[in-house]
Amino acid sequence: MRNLPSLARVALGLATATVIACSPAEQRDARDEARTAGRQAAEGLENGAVTAAVKAKLIAEPTISGTRIDVDTLDGVVTLSGTVPTVEARLRAVELAKGTNGVRRVKDRLAVAP
């Protein structure tokens, strides 16, 4: 198991502790469910971290109004939506998102509205 955030480890530990009195098949099912829940919790935290990193880059970029760009992340796929003042700002926003750790792909849904 890769390094999970502490919340995911706690969830996995609690779920594992509750299955001790179950049959072996029930224990196996419960462990699988706990692992899935732990992975989902870790992925949720990772998506949030990617979103925060992209937003920070957009806000720090002087040519982009970061507050008018919405950033959503799911499984490393970042979706940018909202408005930017120029085509150059749109291209720069996509470039910054693509250059962020954890981003696998960027969906550009930005509109240019001066």
Secondary structure as UniProt FT lines:
FT   HELIX           6..17
FT   TURN            18..21
FT   HELIX           24..60
FT   TURN            62..63
FT   HELIX           66..68
FT   STRAND          69..74
FT   TURN            75..76
FT   STRAND          77..84
FT   HELIX           87..98
FT   TURN            101..102
FT   STRAND          105..112
//
